[in-house]
Amino acid sequence: MTPEIEHLRVALDGLRAIVLKKLAGLSEDDARRSTVGSGTNVAGLVQHLTFAEWKWFGDDPGRSERSMTVDPAVSLRTVRAAYREACEAANAFIAVTGDGDAPLTRNGRATTLRAVLVGMIEETARHAGHADIIREQLDGRTGR
């Protein structure tokens, strides 16, 4: 893996950890509770990011729900475990691919590992910010 790709992977891992921290300590109900008009909630953000990890790095985008509505039968433990599994699989893919200029085909279009990493960093950062705001509205907890 090139130093550039390792740097991008470390940045993405940091954002992933922030997302999981925003879910930590919430009850099943609070994790699914929305404080905004769109219905966005912390558990749903994690579920959506799991979908995005599989979509961009995995071989089976059907493994997770794109929706930000988590089925009541799915526990937070399952939501967390699915996200961790997707992130681990993504990191394995990144390590094997290794080169930022490596050509990839994702979602029917040509791209590179660098472009996919930058896009996933952007997606994760945006949703980490959403999770931060929702968490603050739920219980006043702020910070990384």
N, C-alpha and C positions, 0 to 999 in steps of 0.2 A: 504494500500500500504506500502510495506517495505521501510525503509530509503534508501536502495540501489537503489530500483526501482525509488523512488522519485528523487534521485540524478541523475540518468540516464535520466529521463524524463526532468528535469530542464536543463541538458546539451543539450539535443535534442531541447528543446524549444529555447534555446539561438542561436543555429545554424539556426533554422528555421527563427528566427527574422533577422539574418544576411542575409539570402537569400532574404527575402522580402525587406530589406533595399537596396540591390543591384539593385532591380527592381524599387524602388521609384525614381521618378523624371525623368525617361526615357520617351521619346516620344514613341508612338506606333511603329514607324519605327526603332528607335534606339534599343528598347528592342528586336526586331527581327533581328537586324543586327548582322552578325557574323564578327569577326575580326581574326578568325582562320580558317585554312584549312578544319577542320572537319565540319564546318557549325554551330557549337554550338553557341547559343545565350542566353541571360539572360532569356527572356520569355520562351524559350524552356527548359531551365534548371528547371524553376519553374514548368512547365507543367509535365516534367519527374518526378520530386520529388513528385508531386501530385499523379501520378500513383503509385510510390513506397510506399507512405503512405497507399493508399488503398490496394495495393497488400499485404503488410505485416501486417497491423492492421485492415483493413476493411473487410467487407463481400462481396464486389462487385468490384473486380479489373477492371471491364469493365467501371467504371465510368469516367475514364480519359484516355487520350492518352499517350502511352509510349513514343511516338516520341518527339524529341526536335524541331520539326517544328510546330509552332503554326498556325493554320488556320487563314488567314487574317480576317475572319468574327468574330473571337473570340477576344474580347477587353482585354486589360491588366487588367481592373477592374474585368472581369470574370476570368482571369487566377489567380489573387490574391485571389478572393473570393473562388475559387475552392480549392486552396492550404490551405487557412485558414480552410475551411470546413473539408478537409481531416485530417488536424492536430488536430482539435477539436475532430473529431471522433476517431482518434488514441489515444488521451489523455483519452477519455472516456473509450476506450477499456483497456488501461493500468491501469486505476484506478480500473476498475471492476476485471481485472485479478489479479493485485496487487503483486503477488509472482513471483520472478525471476525464480524459479524452476517450475513454472506452465507449464505443458506439453501442447504444441500447435502443430497443424499440419498446416503447411504453404507450399504452392506450392508442395503438395504431400509428404512432408517429416516431420518427427518428429523433434521438436525443443523446445525451452523454450522462455518465455517472455524475459529473460535476453539476450539470443542470438539474438533475433529479435531487441531489443533495441540497442545493440552494433552494429549490422549490419546497422541499420537505421542511427545511429550517424555517422558511417563511410561514408555511401552514401551521407548524407547531408553535411558533412564536405568537402568531395572531391568536390562536386558540388558548395558549397559556395566558395571554392578556385577558381574554374573555373570562377564563376560569378565575383569574385573580379578582376581577370585578365582582363576579357572582359570589365568590367565596366571601369577599368583604361585605356584600349585602346580606349574606346569610348569617354570618356570625361575627363580623368585624375583624376577622383575621386578615392581615395584609403581609406583604413581603414575599420574598422568594422562599 
